[in-house]
Amino acid sequence: MSIADTLREHGSGMLADLAFAVVWVTGVSVFFDFVTGPQWAYYLFMAAGIPAYFGFFWSLKMAREQQ
C-alpha cells in the first residue's frame, strides 16, 4: 500500500488528527510563553493532549450519532 493509497483511504481522519495536534501544541506553547511555569507542568499539559484528543473525537462521534 502506497502513501497515496493511505491518504485516499484515511485522508480526512489524518487531516483532523494533524489539525488537533497542531492546535493543541500551539495552544500549550503560547500559554506557557505568557505564563512562567515549571517544565514538568509544560510536559503535563502536552501529555494531557492524549486524553483530550480521544475525549474530543469521542464526543464528536456521539454528537453525530444523536443527529
PDB file of N, CA, C and O in Angstrom:
ATOM      1  N   MET A   1       0.857  -1.178   0.000  1.00  0.00           N
ATOM      2  CA  MET A   1       0.000   0.000   0.000  1.00  0.00           C
ATOM      3  C   MET A   1       0.902   1.239   0.000  1.00  0.00           C
ATOM      4  O   MET A   1       1.785   1.379   0.846  1.00  0.00           O
ATOM      5  N   SER A   2       0.668   2.110  -0.939  1.00  0.00           N
ATOM      6  CA  SER A   2       1.485   3.312  -1.046  1.00  0.00           C
ATOM      7  C   SER A   2       0.937   4.426  -0.147  1.00  0.00           C
ATOM      8  O   SER A   2      -0.157   4.322   0.408  1.00  0.00           O
ATOM      9  N   ILE A   3       1.708   5.460  -0.026  1.00  0.00           N
ATOM     10  CA  ILE A   3       1.286   6.613   0.780  1.00  0.00           C
ATOM     11  C   ILE A   3       0.043   7.254   0.168  1.00  0.00           C
ATOM     12  O   ILE A   3      -0.856   7.691   0.886  1.00  0.00           O
ATOM     13  N   ALA A   4       0.000   7.307  -1.150  1.00  0.00           N
ATOM     14  CA  ALA A   4      -1.168   7.895  -1.822  1.00  0.00           C
ATOM     15  C   ALA A   4      -2.435   7.102  -1.516  1.00  0.00           C
ATOM     16  O   ALA A   4      -3.499   7.683  -1.300  1.00  0.00           O
ATOM     17  N   ASP A   5      -2.321   5.770  -1.498  1.00  0.00           N
ATOM     18  CA  ASP A   5      -3.486   4.940  -1.163  1.00  0.00           C
ATOM     19  C   ASP A   5      -3.937   5.178   0.270  1.00  0.00           C
ATOM     20  O   ASP A   5      -5.132   5.274   0.551  1.00  0.00           O
ATOM     21  N   THR A   6      -2.974   5.272   1.162  1.00  0.00           N
ATOM     22  CA  THR A   6      -3.295   5.519   2.573  1.00  0.00           C
ATOM     23  C   THR A   6      -3.986   6.864   2.740  1.00  0.00           C
ATOM     24  O   THR A   6      -4.962   6.974   3.482  1.00  0.00           O
ATOM     25  N   LEU A   7      -3.486   7.884   2.056  1.00  0.00           N
ATOM     26  CA  LEU A   7      -4.106   9.209   2.144  1.00  0.00           C
ATOM     27  C   LEU A   7      -5.510   9.213   1.557  1.00  0.00           C
ATOM     28  O   LEU A   7      -6.401   9.874   2.090  1.00  0.00           O
ATOM     29  N   ARG A   8      -5.715   8.490   0.472  1.00  0.00           N
ATOM     30  CA  ARG A   8      -7.057   8.416  -0.105  1.00  0.00           C
ATOM     31  C   ARG A   8      -8.030   7.732   0.850  1.00  0.00           C
ATOM     32  O   ARG A   8      -9.190   8.129   0.960  1.00  0.00           O
ATOM     33  N   GLU A   9      -7.545   6.703   1.536  1.00  0.00           N
ATOM     34  CA  GLU A   9      -8.413   5.938   2.425  1.00  0.00           C
ATOM     35  C   GLU A   9      -8.687   6.657   3.742  1.00  0.00           C
ATOM     36  O   GLU A   9      -9.811   6.630   4.243  1.00  0.00           O
ATOM     37  N   HIS A  10      -7.672   7.295   4.301  1.00  0.00           N
ATOM     38  CA  HIS A  10      -7.798   7.901   5.630  1.00  0.00           C
ATOM     39  C   HIS A  10      -7.524   9.404   5.618  1.00  0.00           C
ATOM     40  O   HIS A  10      -7.217   9.976   6.664  1.00  0.00           O
ATOM     41  N   GLY A  11      -7.627  10.040   4.486  1.00  0.00           N
ATOM     42  CA  GLY A  11      -7.223  11.432   4.337  1.00  0.00           C
ATOM     43  C   GLY A  11      -7.867  12.400   5.310  1.00  0.00           C
ATOM     44  O   GLY A  11      -7.163  13.166   5.968  1.00  0.00           O
ATOM     45  N   SER A  12      -9.185  12.383   5.417  1.00  0.00           N
ATOM     46  CA  SER A  12      -9.853  13.360   6.285  1.00  0.00           C
ATOM     47  C   SER A  12      -9.556  13.084   7.752  1.00  0.00           C
ATOM     48  O   SER A  12      -9.414  14.017   8.542  1.00  0.00           O
ATOM     49  N   GLY A  13      -9.460  11.809   8.123  1.00  0.00           N
ATOM     50  CA  GLY A  13      -9.126  11.475   9.509  1.00  0.00           C
ATOM     51  C   GLY A  13      -7.718  11.895   9.871  1.00  0.00           C
ATOM     52  O   GLY A  13      -7.472  12.408  10.962  1.00  0.00           O
ATOM     53  N   MET A  14      -6.785  11.673   8.940  1.00  0.00           N
ATOM     54  CA  MET A  14      -5.399  12.068   9.190  1.00  0.00           C
ATOM     55  C   MET A  14      -5.280  13.586   9.274  1.00  0.00           C
ATOM     56  O   MET A  14      -4.508  14.109  10.077  1.00  0.00           O
ATOM     57  N   LEU A  15      -6.035  14.279   8.457  1.00  0.00           N
ATOM     58  CA  LEU A  15      -6.014  15.742   8.477  1.00  0.00           C
ATOM     59  C   LEU A  15      -6.584  16.270   9.794  1.00  0.00           C
ATOM     60  O   LEU A  15      -6.056  17.227  10.360  1.00  0.00           O
ATOM     61  N   ALA A  16      -7.650  15.655  10.276  1.00  0.00           N
ATOM     62  CA  ALA A  16      -8.239  16.064  11.557  1.00  0.00           C
ATOM     63  C   ALA A  16      -7.273  15.791  12.705  1.00  0.00           C
ATOM     64  O   ALA A  16      -7.155  16.605  13.621  1.00  0.00           O
ATOM     65  N   ASP A  17      -6.584  14.655  12.664  1.00  0.00           N
ATOM     66  CA  ASP A  17      -5.590  14.333  13.693  1.00  0.00           C
ATOM     67  C   ASP A  17      -4.464  15.359  13.701  1.00  0.00           C
ATOM     68  O   ASP A  17      -4.051  15.839  14.757  1.00  0.00           O
ATOM     69  N   LEU A  18      -3.974  15.686  12.512  1.00  0.00           N
ATOM     70  CA  LEU A  18      -2.893  16.665  12.402  1.00  0.00           C
ATOM     71  C   LEU A  18      -3.344  18.039  12.886  1.00  0.00           C
ATOM     72  O   LEU A  18      -2.608  18.721  13.598  1.00  0.00           O
ATOM     73  N   ALA A  19      -4.547  18.442  12.502  1.00  0.00           N
ATOM     74  CA  ALA A  19      -5.063  19.745  12.922  1.00  0.00           C
ATOM     75  C   ALA A  19      -5.208  19.813  14.438  1.00  0.00           C
ATOM     76  O   ALA A  19      -4.850  20.819  15.050  1.00  0.00           O
ATOM     77  N   PHE A  20      -5.732  18.748  15.051  1.00  0.00           N
ATOM     78  CA  PHE A  20      -5.865  18.734  16.506  1.00  0.00           C
ATOM     79  C   PHE A  20      -4.498  18.853  17.167  1.00  0.00           C
ATOM     80  O   PHE A  20      -4.327  19.625  18.110  1.00  0.00           O
ATOM     81  N   ALA A  21      -3.523  18.088  16.673  1.00  0.00           N
ATOM     82  CA  ALA A  21      -2.182  18.121  17.261  1.00  0.00           C
ATOM     83  C   ALA A  21      -1.551  19.504  17.138  1.00  0.00           C
ATOM     84  O   ALA A  21      -0.956  20.004  18.092  1.00  0.00           O
ATOM     85  N   VAL A  22      -1.679  20.115  15.977  1.00  0.00           N
ATOM     86  CA  VAL A  22      -1.087  21.444  15.771  1.00  0.00           C
ATOM     87  C   VAL A  22      -1.748  22.475  16.675  1.00  0.00           C
ATOM     88  O   VAL A  22      -1.062  23.294  17.287  1.00  0.00           O
ATOM     89  N   VAL A  23      -3.069  22.441  16.764  1.00  0.00           N
ATOM     90  CA  VAL A  23      -3.786  23.399  17.614  1.00  0.00           C
ATOM     91  C   VAL A  23      -3.435  23.179  19.082  1.00  0.00           C
ATOM     92  O   VAL A  23      -3.222  24.147  19.811  1.00  0.00           O
ATOM     93  N   TRP A  24      -3.370  21.926  19.528  1.00  0.00           N
ATOM     94  CA  TRP A  24      -3.066  21.635  20.933  1.00  0.00           C
ATOM     95  C   TRP A  24      -1.656  22.104  21.294  1.00  0.00           C
ATOM     96  O   TRP A  24      -1.467  22.803  22.289  1.00  0.00           O
ATOM     97  N   VAL A  25      -0.673  21.719  20.488  1.00  0.00           N
ATOM     98  CA  VAL A  25       0.717  22.078  20.784  1.00  0.00           C
ATOM     99  C   VAL A  25       0.903  23.588  20.707  1.00  0.00           C
ATOM    100  O   VAL A  25       1.616  24.163  21.529  1.00  0.00           O
ATOM    101  N   THR A  26       0.278  24.232  19.738  1.00  0.00           N
ATOM    102  CA  THR A  26       0.374  25.691  19.630  1.00  0.00           C
ATOM    103  C   THR A  26      -0.267  26.363  20.834  1.00  0.00           C
ATOM    104  O   THR A  26       0.294  27.304  21.396  1.00  0.00           O
ATOM    105  N   GLY A  27      -1.440  25.885  21.229  1.00  0.00           N
ATOM    106  CA  GLY A  27      -2.120  26.469  22.390  1.00  0.00           C
ATOM    107  C   GLY A  27      -1.316  26.336  23.665  1.00  0.00           C
ATOM    108  O   GLY A  27      -1.200  27.291  24.433  1.00  0.00           O
ATOM    109  N   VAL A  28      -0.756  25.153  23.897  1.00  0.00           N
ATOM    110  CA  VAL A  28       0.051  24.944  25.104  1.00  0.00           C
ATOM    111  C   VAL A  28       1.313  25.795  25.049  1.00  0.00           C
ATOM    112  O   VAL A  28       1.700  26.391  26.054  1.00  0.00           O
ATOM    113  N   SER A  29       1.953  25.859  23.900  1.00  0.00           N
ATOM    114  CA  SER A  29       3.181  26.646  23.772  1.00  0.00           C
ATOM    115  C   SER A  29       2.921  28.132  23.991  1.00  0.00           C
ATOM    116  O   SER A  29       3.683  28.802  24.688  1.00  0.00           O
ATOM    117  N   VAL A  30       1.851  28.645  23.401  1.00  0.00           N
ATOM    118  CA  VAL A  30       1.516  30.063  23.581  1.00  0.00           C
ATOM    119  C   VAL A  30       1.165  30.342  25.037  1.00  0.00           C
ATOM    120  O   VAL A  30       1.583  31.356  25.596  1.00  0.00           O
ATOM    121  N   PHE A  31       0.401  29.450  25.650  1.00  0.00           N
ATOM    122  CA  PHE A  31       0.039  29.615  27.058  1.00  0.00           C
ATOM    123  C   PHE A  31       1.281  29.686  27.938  1.00  0.00           C
ATOM    124  O   PHE A  31       1.376  30.550  28.810  1.00  0.00           O
ATOM    125  N   PHE A  32       2.232  28.784  27.714  1.00  0.00           N
ATOM    126  CA  PHE A  32       3.428  28.767  28.547  1.00  0.00           C
ATOM    127  C   PHE A  32       4.425  29.854  28.169  1.00  0.00           C
ATOM    128  O   PHE A  32       5.367  30.102  28.921  1.00  0.00           O
ATOM    129  N   ASP A  33       4.245  30.511  27.024  1.00  0.00           N
ATOM    130  CA  ASP A  33       5.048  31.693  26.714  1.00  0.00           C
ATOM    131  C   ASP A  33       4.625  32.867  27.587  1.00  0.00           C
ATOM    132  O   ASP A  33       5.457  33.695  27.959  1.00  0.00           O
ATOM    133  N   PHE A  34       3.338  32.945  27.918  1.00  0.00           N
ATOM    134  CA  PHE A  34       2.831  34.039  28.737  1.00  0.00           C
ATOM    135  C   PHE A  34       2.883  33.741  30.228  1.00  0.00           C
ATOM    136  O   PHE A  34       3.010  34.659  31.039  1.00  0.00           O
ATOM    137  N   VAL A  35       2.788  32.489  30.591  1.00  0.00           N
ATOM    138  CA  VAL A  35       2.792  32.083  31.999  1.00  0.00           C
ATOM    139  C   VAL A  35       4.094  31.340  32.264  1.00  0.00           C
ATOM    140  O   VAL A  35       4.379  30.317  31.642  1.00  0.00           O
ATOM    141  N   THR A  36       4.857  31.857  33.173  1.00  0.00           N
ATOM    142  CA  THR A  36       6.091  31.143  33.501  1.00  0.00           C
ATOM    143  C   THR A  36       5.759  30.044  34.489  1.00  0.00           C
ATOM    144  O   THR A  36       5.429  30.304  35.646  1.00  0.00           O
ATOM    145  N   GLY A  37       5.850  28.834  34.024  1.00  0.00           N
ATOM    146  CA  GLY A  37       5.535  27.682  34.855  1.00  0.00           C
ATOM    147  C   GLY A  37       6.683  26.694  34.827  1.00  0.00           C
ATOM    148  O   GLY A  37       7.597  26.809  34.009  1.00  0.00           O
ATOM    149  N   PRO A  38       6.632  25.736  35.712  1.00  0.00           N
ATOM    150  CA  PRO A  38       7.700  24.738  35.733  1.00  0.00           C
ATOM    151  C   PRO A  38       7.668  23.853  34.479  1.00  0.00           C
ATOM    152  O   PRO A  38       6.628  23.678  33.844  1.00  0.00           O
ATOM    153  N   GLN A  39       8.817  23.313  34.154  1.00  0.00           N
ATOM    154  CA  GLN A  39       8.941  22.473  32.965  1.00  0.00           C
ATOM    155  C   GLN A  39       8.048  21.242  33.036  1.00  0.00           C
ATOM    156  O   GLN A  39       7.517  20.800  32.017  1.00  0.00           O
ATOM    157  N   TRP A  40       7.878  20.681  34.238  1.00  0.00           N
ATOM    158  CA  TRP A  40       7.053  19.480  34.376  1.00  0.00           C
ATOM    159  C   TRP A  40       5.590  19.785  34.044  1.00  0.00           C
ATOM    160  O   TRP A  40       4.879  18.926  33.522  1.00  0.00           O
ATOM    161  N   ALA A  41       5.143  21.007  34.347  1.00  0.00           N
ATOM    162  CA  ALA A  41       3.763  21.386  34.039  1.00  0.00           C
ATOM    163  C   ALA A  41       3.565  21.503  32.527  1.00  0.00           C
ATOM    164  O   ALA A  41       2.512  21.144  31.999  1.00  0.00           O
ATOM    165  N   TYR A  42       4.581  22.006  31.848  1.00  0.00           N
ATOM    166  CA  TYR A  42       4.533  22.091  30.387  1.00  0.00           C
ATOM    167  C   TYR A  42       4.373  20.701  29.781  1.00  0.00           C
ATOM    168  O   TYR A  42       3.528  20.485  28.912  1.00  0.00           O
ATOM    169  N   TYR A  43       5.188  19.766  30.246  1.00  0.00           N
ATOM    170  CA  TYR A  43       5.100  18.395  29.734  1.00  0.00           C
ATOM    171  C   TYR A  43       3.779  17.737  30.123  1.00  0.00           C
ATOM    172  O   TYR A  43       3.232  16.939  29.362  1.00  0.00           O
ATOM    173  N   LEU A  44       3.275  18.068  31.296  1.00  0.00           N
ATOM    174  CA  LEU A  44       1.990  17.524  31.729  1.00  0.00           C
ATOM    175  C   LEU A  44       0.863  18.014  30.818  1.00  0.00           C
ATOM    176  O   LEU A  44      -0.015  17.240  30.437  1.00  0.00           O
ATOM    177  N   PHE A  45       0.893  19.299  30.472  1.00  0.00           N
ATOM    178  CA  PHE A  45      -0.110  19.846  29.553  1.00  0.00           C
ATOM    179  C   PHE A  45       0.008  19.213  28.171  1.00  0.00           C
ATOM    180  O   PHE A  45      -1.003  18.934  27.527  1.00  0.00           O
ATOM    181  N   MET A  46       1.234  18.986  27.717  1.00  0.00           N
ATOM    182  CA  MET A  46       1.420  18.325  26.425  1.00  0.00           C
ATOM    183  C   MET A  46       0.862  16.908  26.466  1.00  0.00           C
ATOM    184  O   MET A  46       0.181  16.478  25.534  1.00  0.00           O
ATOM    185  N   ALA A  47       1.148  16.181  27.542  1.00  0.00           N
ATOM    186  CA  ALA A  47       0.652  14.808  27.675  1.00  0.00           C
ATOM    187  C   ALA A  47      -0.867  14.781  27.832  1.00  0.00           C
ATOM    188  O   ALA A  47      -1.510  13.805  27.443  1.00  0.00           O
ATOM    189  N   ALA A  48      -1.443  15.832  28.392  1.00  0.00           N
ATOM    190  CA  ALA A  48      -2.898  15.898  28.543  1.00  0.00           C
ATOM    191  C   ALA A  48      -3.595  15.972  27.187  1.00  0.00           C
ATOM    192  O   ALA A  48      -4.805  15.763  27.098  1.00  0.00           O
ATOM    193  N   GLY A  49      -2.849  16.264  26.151  1.00  0.00           N
ATOM    194  CA  GLY A  49      -3.418  16.273  24.808  1.00  0.00           C
ATOM    195  C   GLY A  49      -3.896  14.907  24.358  1.00  0.00           C
ATOM    196  O   GLY A  49      -4.792  14.809  23.520  1.00  0.00           O
ATOM    197  N   ILE A  50      -3.309  13.846  24.907  1.00  0.00           N
ATOM    198  CA  ILE A  50      -3.712  12.489  24.510  1.00  0.00           C
ATOM    199  C   ILE A  50      -5.142  12.195  24.954  1.00  0.00           C
ATOM    200  O   ILE A  50      -5.972  11.850  24.113  1.00  0.00           O
ATOM    201  N   PRO A  51      -5.465  12.320  26.257  1.00  0.00           N
ATOM    202  CA  PRO A  51      -6.872  12.090  26.624  1.00  0.00           C
ATOM    203  C   PRO A  51      -7.806  13.157  26.047  1.00  0.00           C
ATOM    204  O   PRO A  51      -8.972  12.872  25.774  1.00  0.00           O
ATOM    205  N   ALA A  52      -7.304  14.384  25.859  1.00  0.00           N
ATOM    206  CA  ALA A  52      -8.138  15.428  25.261  1.00  0.00           C
ATOM    207  C   ALA A  52      -8.506  15.057  23.825  1.00  0.00           C
ATOM    208  O   ALA A  52      -9.636  15.280  23.390  1.00  0.00           O
ATOM    209  N   TYR A  53      -7.560  14.498  23.102  1.00  0.00           N
ATOM    210  CA  TYR A  53      -7.811  14.064  21.726  1.00  0.00           C
ATOM    211  C   TYR A  53      -8.918  13.015  21.685  1.00  0.00           C
ATOM    212  O   TYR A  53      -9.891  13.151  20.943  1.00  0.00           O
ATOM    213  N   PHE A  54      -8.758  11.966  22.493  1.00  0.00           N
ATOM    214  CA  PHE A  54      -9.751  10.896  22.477  1.00  0.00           C
ATOM    215  C   PHE A  54     -11.099  11.380  22.998  1.00  0.00           C
ATOM    216  O   PHE A  54     -12.137  10.969  22.480  1.00  0.00           O
ATOM    217  N   GLY A  55     -11.105  12.240  24.006  1.00  0.00           N
ATOM    218  CA  GLY A  55     -12.355  12.784  24.520  1.00  0.00           C
ATOM    219  C   GLY A  55     -13.062  13.654  23.503  1.00  0.00           C
ATOM    220  O   GLY A  55     -14.283  13.581  23.362  1.00  0.00           O
ATOM    221  N   PHE A  56     -12.306  14.475  22.796  1.00  0.00           N
ATOM    222  CA  PHE A  56     -12.896  15.360  21.796  1.00  0.00           C
ATOM    223  C   PHE A  56     -13.538  14.561  20.669  1.00  0.00           C
ATOM    224  O   PHE A  56     -14.685  14.812  20.302  1.00  0.00           O
ATOM    225  N   PHE A  57     -12.799  13.601  20.122  1.00  0.00           N
ATOM    226  CA  PHE A  57     -13.341  12.850  18.993  1.00  0.00           C
ATOM    227  C   PHE A  57     -14.432  11.877  19.421  1.00  0.00           C
ATOM    228  O   PHE A  57     -15.316  11.559  18.625  1.00  0.00           O
ATOM    229  N   TRP A  58     -14.387  11.400  20.663  1.00  0.00           N
ATOM    230  CA  TRP A  58     -15.474  10.563  21.169  1.00  0.00           C
ATOM    231  C   TRP A  58     -16.755  11.388  21.288  1.00  0.00           C
ATOM    232  O   TRP A  58     -17.827  10.935  20.887  1.00  0.00           O
ATOM    233  N   SER A  59     -16.644  12.605  21.841  1.00  0.00           N
ATOM    234  CA  SER A  59     -17.834  13.447  21.979  1.00  0.00           C
ATOM    235  C   SER A  59     -18.356  13.889  20.615  1.00  0.00           C
ATOM    236  O   SER A  59     -19.564  14.028  20.429  1.00  0.00           O
ATOM    237  N   LEU A  60     -17.464  14.108  19.675  1.00  0.00           N
ATOM    238  CA  LEU A  60     -17.878  14.457  18.318  1.00  0.00           C
ATOM    239  C   LEU A  60     -18.646  13.305  17.673  1.00  0.00           C
ATOM    240  O   LEU A  60     -19.649  13.521  16.992  1.00  0.00           O
ATOM    241  N   LYS A  61     -18.172  12.092  17.890  1.00  0.00           N
ATOM    242  CA  LYS A  61     -18.856  10.909  17.359  1.00  0.00           C
ATOM    243  C   LYS A  61     -20.241  10.763  17.982  1.00  0.00           C
ATOM    244  O   LYS A  61     -21.209  10.465  17.282  1.00  0.00           O
ATOM    245  N   MET A  62     -20.337  10.972  19.293  1.00  0.00           N
ATOM    246  CA  MET A  62     -21.626  10.862  19.974  1.00  0.00           C
ATOM    247  C   MET A  62     -22.599  11.931  19.478  1.00  0.00           C
ATOM    248  O   MET A  62     -23.786  11.654  19.303  1.00  0.00           O
ATOM    249  N   ALA A  63     -22.112  13.137  19.252  1.00  0.00           N
ATOM    250  CA  ALA A  63     -22.973  14.211  18.758  1.00  0.00           C
ATOM    251  C   ALA A  63     -23.491  13.891  17.357  1.00  0.00           C
ATOM    252  O   ALA A  63     -24.650  14.161  17.043  1.00  0.00           O
ATOM    253  N   ARG A  64     -22.636  13.319  16.525  1.00  0.00           N
ATOM    254  CA  ARG A  64     -23.069  12.964  15.169  1.00  0.00           C
ATOM    255  C   ARG A  64     -24.094  11.840  15.192  1.00  0.00           C
ATOM    256  O   ARG A  64     -25.011  11.821  14.371  1.00  0.00           O
ATOM    257  N   GLU A  65     -23.947  10.901  16.126  1.00  0.00           N
ATOM    258  CA  GLU A  65     -24.899   9.797  16.219  1.00  0.00           C
ATOM    259  C   GLU A  65     -26.264  10.267  16.708  1.00  0.00           C
ATOM    260  O   GLU A  65     -27.277   9.653  16.372  1.00  0.00           O
ATOM    261  N   GLN A  66     -26.314  11.337  17.488  1.00  0.00           N
ATOM    262  CA  GLN A  66     -27.581  11.842  18.012  1.00  0.00           C
ATOM    263  C   GLN A  66     -28.356  12.644  16.979  1.00  0.00           C
ATOM    264  O   GLN A  66     -29.551  12.882  17.155  1.00  0.00           O
ATOM    265  N   GLN A  67     -27.711  13.056  15.924  1.00  0.00           N
ATOM    266  CA  GLN A  67     -28.396  13.849  14.891  1.00  0.00           C
ATOM    267  C   GLN A  67     -29.239  12.984  14.003  1.00  0.00           C
ATOM    268  O   GLN A  67     -29.883  13.488  13.082  1.00  0.00           O
TER     269      GLN A  67
END
